[in-house]
């Protein structure tokens, strides 16, 4: 007697997946098992980020002076010079520079790449319609009446795919693209800071050249007066032709210096026009005299975390983040790529049957692609991404070292120029006093006018030196503003780009 009950197996059967489900699960298990054939072991980055102590900067624990507990730079720091003409030039440059438009184009391209990476993780639907007129062979697999006939093949379908991002491949690609986009945005800000600094420096240089030209023109007048006095003395038999030729040689030399200064002024105006984006903008420009410009008053001792507000440092840090996500993406290449694929449509031989219900077709299921034996391609790609990460870290370290050096250089120059100006003022006062004495002796009949002109030569030399030092003092302020980021304020997400808080001053060593 058969005691087997047909319904006794029903609970067990209902507990088991259907045959198709078993196939999917088995395929997934096999994929995960074979993934081990693609080994990523032994590949890791080696570069290390530099921090404040490794740069030789004192930590925040050593104390930041109370005078500068939260010093920041104005994003429009150049307005501290108090010159509306300079303000207008920089505003015009920032509005119309081709370099800034190029930087914006790079931002747009990076954003487009990020959008494309984001789209890869979303479902995709494609439609197709194929119509083919075909003759079927009499001697092939198709029997009559299909064999030997000419028919129209019609196929139309909608096909949808959706990558199931179990291993974070699409997310890693998106994060890498977003990091590259943020780096491009920071690069654009760095270009703005650099452009503003270059316009300010070009303007200060033009002001210096104009002041030097005024001194050179007075020197020419002085040498011309000297020549006339020596000529009169030669005619009176008091000097020889040697003294005449010596004084005469000073005239073309003075005129040559004037012409050289005029050439530099013309070149400076051309450079300003190119920076502003309007070649004619500076052709008739007369820069404000140096002594009429205010000192923007950037302190010579600032928190070193302002280095983290340099746009180029932030951009370098975002490149590290992008490179790190590129490594994550390369690692996901070792795992299966699982897609859910579905399609539905109509297919027939003959257009008369195409729209009939019996021509419908559909299908759904997973599509799995996985690496098994790839001859080292994936490992080579991972090593390349890892090397890119190391390069990004070392580029960041180099940028940080350059930033520390630039700040230290500008602070050292600012402090040195202040001391030089103090000494130069004493030297100029002495020269001016000697000139006054010589002039008073001449007016009292106790000296010659030649002695007066000779004393004035020392005064003119000191005036040239004063002009150069005044220009250097203001230029150092521009350089310090740029070295400290030019007022760039990174977003909160960029704060990781800042080095540890420390104090930067002339005594800080940029070395490790």
Secondary structure, 3 states (H helix, E strand, C coil): CCCCCHHHHHHHHHHCCCHHHHHHHHHHHHHHHHHHHCCCCCCCCCCCCCCCHHHCCCEHHHCCCHHHCCCCCCCCHHHHHCCHHHHHHHHHHHHHCHHHHHHHHHHHHHHHHHHHHHHCCCCEEEEEEEEEEEECCCCCCCCCCCCCCEEEEEEEEEEEEEECCCCCHHHHHHHHHHHHHHHHHHHHHHHHHHHHHHHHHHHHHHHHHHHHHHHHHHHHHHHHHHHHHHHHHHHCCCCCHHHHHHHHHHHHHHHHHHHHHHHHHHHHHHHHHHHHCCCCCCCCCCCCCHHHCCCCCCCCCEEHHHHHHCHHHHHHHHHHHHHHHHHHHHHHCCCCEEEEEEEEEEEEECHHHCCCHHHEEEEEEEEEECCCCCCCHHHHHHHHHHHHHHHHHHHHHHHHHHHHHHHHHHHHHHHHHHHHHHHHHHHHHHHHHHHHHHHHHHHCCCCCHHHHHHHHHHHHHHHHHHHHHHHHHHHHHHHHHHHCCCCCCCCHHHHHHCCCCEEECCCCCCCC
